[in-house]
């Protein structure tokens, strides 16, 4: 039997909110279920307020049970980085898994990890959500290289990120693992129950855009698709569920210019974890009209709730959503997205269910946990 490991995850955790937090909690639970010790080192300050585009970085939901979370990292204080690094080094964890999703975190994480390496024991695995960011800023490459230099090995969750990683870091071990299934948002409920909860008629055709609204996610393309005459006459409604992470004024002007407001159900606030299941279960189809992408946390949510997807042919999305199986792949253009939505309704939701069920079997947390251990 494999010996028990001491594992630490460095990344966002409660009371911070969002997909990274959800992922880290679920992975920590998996390690504990496998018999390992696992703690999370999270941020006392994740982003300065001027860098955070949403309304709040924090949740009012209760902390997850049976997880040890140390809220100690200040992303902008170099003295804190040294102090935290020494503390984590002294703990002598066997493995540290550290999340990297934005170059801004490179200096803090890279400095902490360089302190940890001095203990000559801990193996450091970087889980790279992105290597080349969606939205570029000065210093990105320098900060990213500084972080990558502090790790022993890497995991990516899409081929696109692996290619980006190898463009900078050519030699260190790296493995690709599909983003596991989000199975911690509750079991699916009937479409009728979900729509009653959200105040949506059961007679409507409803497609879902879910998640933080940022430029690269292409909601503007989907609005243009909703203005397609074929969509207008079909009676399809678009449910937009998620908080604006940029100025919403441009989107509001686009809605009025296209005259599509009556086709939209706008729920543009942060969706707490306890309500996520209702949005997915209320929808016929999940649409991800991204302009560029690495992987998406929305995809494993759709798999969990067995919802077909329309995704654009960018980044890692087509590999995660096989065309005419788990969903439909369209070019990132309004007419192509509209055509795919209409094709979904022509084929029917049931066409995709067997494929969704077989694909979701591949997306296990134990596979990710085992890969992390094998790299260590």
Secondary structure by P-SEA (a helix, b strand, c coil): cccccbbbbbccccccccaaaaaaaaaaaaaaaabbbbbbbbbcccccccccccccccccccccccbbbbcccccccaaaaaaaaaaaaaacccbbbbbbccccaaaaaaaaaaaaaccccbbbbbbcccccccccccaaaaaaaaaaaaccccccccaaaaaaaaacccccbbbbbcccccccccccccaaaaaaaaccccccbbbbbcccccccccaaaaaaaaacaaaaaabbbbbbbbbbcccaaaaaaaaaaaccccccccccccccccaaaaaaaaccccccccccccccaaaaaaaaabbbbbbcccccccccccccccbbbbcccaaaaaaaaaaaaaacccccaaaaaaaaccccaaaaaaaaaaac
